[in-house]
Structures are given as structure tokens and as C-alpha cells.
Amino acid sequence: MTTTTQIWDLRTGSIYDAYAYDHAITSMAFDARRIVCAAGEGVVKVYDKADGTQWDCGVGAGQAEASQTAAAIIERVHIRDGYLVEGRQDGRVGVWTC
């Protein structure tokens, strides 16, 4: 199952950008600059609204996909004032600066 996050331009009523994920999105949050998603992986998907870039954040970021699955799945995310907080299935909580 593929899940898609769509970024809409409310002024024009059309889709501005879209990102597809391999798993269902369990949590999403945003602030003035970024949108963050937990999508059934060991990393948080981060989208920067200002420049349109996307990257992974978390313990499994930058590792091969097989290594990411070894990290506990992230179920909840929140972003505020440049800080990202993640909650994992195994009870661990991570705090990252963005």
C-alpha cells in the first residue's frame, strides 16, 4: 500500500507538491516552515515548505533500508520552534533540532 502526502496551494486550489510513502502515515505535524510525517519507518520524513526539499531525520537516517527496519518504528511526531519530537513503538522518545 502506498500513501501520499499532498501539499495544496489554497490560493489556486491545486496540488503544489506530493510525496509517496511505502506505509500508512500514523502521525503528521507542521510548523511555519516544515511538515513532518511518521510513515511506518524508523525515520521521520521532513518536508521544508520554503525550499521544497525532503529528507529523513532520526536514528536510521542515512542508513540502508534494512538497517532502518532494525530501529523501532516511529508512531508519533510533533514539531515546534525548530525541535522535532518522535515517539517510537518501543517507548523511546527522540528529540532533534531541525
C-alpha positions in Angstrom: 0.0 0.0 0.0 1.3 3.4 -0.9 0.3 6.5 1.0 0.7 10.0 -0.4 1.1 13.4 1.3 -0.2 16.2 -0.9 0.8 19.9 -0.5 -2.0 22.1 -1.7 -1.9 25.8 -2.8 -5.0 27.2 -1.3 -4.8 30.3 -3.4 -5.2 28.4 -6.6 -6.9 25.2 -5.3 -4.4 22.9 -7.0 -1.7 20.5 -5.7 1.6 22.2 -5.3 3.7 19.0 -4.5 3.1 15.4 -3.5 5.2 12.7 -1.8 4.5 8.9 -1.7 5.4 6.6 1.2 5.5 2.8 1.4 3.5 2.6 4.6 0.5 4.4 6.1 1.1 7.7 7.8 0.4 7.4 11.5 1.2 10.9 12.5 1.8 14.3 10.9 2.6 17.8 12.3 3.7 21.1 10.9 5.0 24.5 11.9 5.6 27.7 9.9 8.4 26.1 7.8 8.3 22.3 7.9 5.9 19.3 7.7 6.9 16.1 9.4 5.4 12.6 8.9 5.7 9.3 10.7 5.2 6.7 7.9 5.8 3.2 9.3 9.6 3.5 9.3 12.4 4.1 11.7 12.9 7.7 10.5 10.7 10.8 10.3 10.0 12.3 6.8 10.7 16.0 6.9 9.4 18.4 4.1 10.7 22.0 4.1 7.9 24.2 2.7 10.3 27.1 2.0 12.6 25.4 -0.5 10.7 22.1 -1.3 13.4 19.8 -0.1 12.6 16.5 1.8 14.9 14.4 4.0 14.8 11.7 6.7 15.5 12.5 10.3 16.1 10.0 13.1 18.4 7.2 14.2 18.0 5.3 10.9 18.6 8.3 8.7 21.3 7.9 6.1 21.4 4.1 6.6 20.4 1.3 4.2 16.7 0.4 4.3 17.4 -2.9 6.0 19.2 -1.0 8.9 16.2 1.4 9.2 13.9 -1.5 9.9 16.1 -2.6 12.8 15.3 0.7 14.5 11.9 0.8 16.2 9.1 2.2 14.1 8.1 5.9 14.8 4.4 6.2 15.6 4.1 9.9 16.6 5.8 13.1 15.6 5.5 16.8 16.7 7.4 19.8 15.6 7.6 23.2 17.3 10.1 26.1 17.3 12.7 24.1 15.3 12.5 21.0 17.5 11.2 17.6 16.3 9.9 15.1 18.9 9.4 11.5 17.8 7.7 8.6 19.7 8.7 5.0 18.8 6.9 1.7 19.3 9.4 0.5 21.8 8.7 3.5 24.1 11.8 5.6 23.2 11.4 9.3 22.6 13.8 11.2 20.4 14.3 15.0 20.2 16.0 16.5 17.2 16.8 20.1 16.0 15.7 21.0 12.5 
